[in-house]
Amino acid sequence: MSLENDKEIEAYILSHIDEEGELLRELNRDAHVNLLKPRMLSGHLQGRMLKMFCRMMQPRFILEIGTYTAYATLCMAEGAADDAEIHTIEVNDELEDFIMKYLHKTKLGDKIHLHIGDAEEIIPKLDYTFDLVFIDANKRHYVEYYDLVFDKVRPGGLIIADNTLWDGHVLETAKPSDKQTIGIQRFNDVIVQDTRVEKVILPVRDGLTLIWKK
Ligand SMILES: C[S@@+](CC[C@H](N)C(=O)[O-])C[C@H]1O[C@@H](n2cnc3c(N)ncnc32)[C@H](O)[C@@H]1O
């Protein structure tokens, strides 16, 4: 039995960890009613984990690549100190109104800077040294995001990459047309060979890789 995928265990976990809170519950419901692919948002368990990482690390500068609804962004803002800055990049400008509606509902929004545009164009323009980076945008381009961001992460900083087990498809021989699976496999193969970092894959949700820069 895989504990992570067992519905009863999942329900048990969610009833024995911190609640996500009313704002995130409302955002989650709103996304399920009004947005395409609401499953993309981090959700209760992963959201509490991202908050906990921020509690433990106390990052001053955070970068998120792939905002979607700002669910994860708000979770990281909850755990980060009052003077933290979270830069989050989203290519889909149709999400801007949804995102800003929720950033304006809470003081946490003051820590969050939304950049609308392609991450590969925006990252080179961000002149910060990041303590924490959350990679969660186009699965085809994870290696490019990693390469672009690496020198902007401080030694001792953490890069978290989401969906690195890709619903188990990482085990398959991907069809040439399945660029997302190929992108994730390529990323995992690059990370395991990279001696500049320590890494571990957590089999939580869709796979979460923690990459610590030496
Ligand atoms: C999985 S969702 C992000 C979920 C969010 N991080 C969370 O955990 O709640 C991926 C998002 O990345 C965005 N995206 C895809 N390609 C992008 C790019 N090149 N630059 C910036 N954002 C991109 C998509 O539009 C989508 O909203």
The ligand as an SDF file (V2000), in Angstrom:
LIG
                    3D

 27 29  0  0  0  0  0  0  0  0999 V2000
    1.1180   24.1970  -11.3030 C   0  0  0  0  0  0  0  0  0  0  0  0
    0.6250   25.8420  -11.5900 S   0  0  0  0  0  0  0  0  0  0  0  0
    1.3250   26.7040  -10.2090 C   0  0  0  0  0  0  0  0  0  0  0  0
    0.6870   26.3490   -8.8920 C   0  0  0  0  0  0  0  0  0  0  0  0
    1.1290   27.1740   -7.7210 C   0  0  0  0  0  0  0  0  0  0  0  0
    2.5840   27.3120   -7.6640 N   0  0  0  0  0  0  0  0  0  0  0  0
    0.6600   26.5100   -6.4540 C   0  0  0  0  0  0  0  0  0  0  0  0
    1.4190   25.6990   -5.9090 O   0  0  0  0  0  0  0  0  0  0  0  0
   -0.4600   26.7420   -5.9960 O   0  0  0  0  0  0  0  0  0  0  0  0
    1.6740   26.3220  -12.9210 C   0  0  0  0  0  0  0  0  0  0  0  0
    1.5150   27.7560  -13.3740 C   0  0  0  0  0  0  0  0  0  0  0  0
    2.6900   28.1000  -14.1230 O   0  0  0  0  0  0  0  0  0  0  0  0
    2.3100   28.9840  -15.1330 C   0  0  0  0  0  0  0  0  0  0  0  0
    3.3420   29.0070  -16.1800 N   0  0  0  0  0  0  0  0  0  0  0  0
    3.5200   28.1180  -17.2050 C   0  0  0  0  0  0  0  0  0  0  0  0
    4.5640   28.4910  -17.9660 N   0  0  0  0  0  0  0  0  0  0  0  0
    5.0750   29.6290  -17.4180 C   0  0  0  0  0  0  0  0  0  0  0  0
    6.1500   30.4860  -17.7570 C   0  0  0  0  0  0  0  0  0  0  0  0
    6.9100   30.2450  -18.8200 N   0  0  0  0  0  0  0  0  0  0  0  0
    6.3780   31.5540  -16.9690 N   0  0  0  0  0  0  0  0  0  0  0  0
    5.6120   31.8060  -15.8850 C   0  0  0  0  0  0  0  0  0  0  0  0
    4.5660   31.0250  -15.5190 N   0  0  0  0  0  0  0  0  0  0  0  0
    4.3010   29.9520  -16.2670 C   0  0  0  0  0  0  0  0  0  0  0  0
    0.9610   28.4350  -15.6110 C   0  0  0  0  0  0  0  0  0  0  0  0
    0.2240   29.4220  -16.3170 O   0  0  0  0  0  0  0  0  0  0  0  0
    0.3190   27.9890  -14.2820 C   0  0  0  0  0  0  0  0  0  0  0  0
   -0.5040   28.9950  -13.7650 O   0  0  0  0  0  0  0  0  0  0  0  0
  1  2  1  0
  2  3  1  0
  2 10  1  0
  3  4  1  0
  4  5  1  0
  5  6  1  0
  5  7  1  0
  7  8  2  0
  7  9  1  0
 10 11  1  0
 11 12  1  0
 11 26  1  0
 12 13  1  0
 13 14  1  0
 13 24  1  0
 14 15  1  0
 14 23  1  0
 15 16  2  0
 16 17  1  0
 17 18  1  0
 17 23  2  0
 18 19  1  0
 18 20  2  0
 20 21  1  0
 21 22  2  0
 22 23  1  0
 24 25  1  0
 24 26  1  0
 26 27  1  0
M  CHG  2   2   1   9  -1
M  END
$$$$
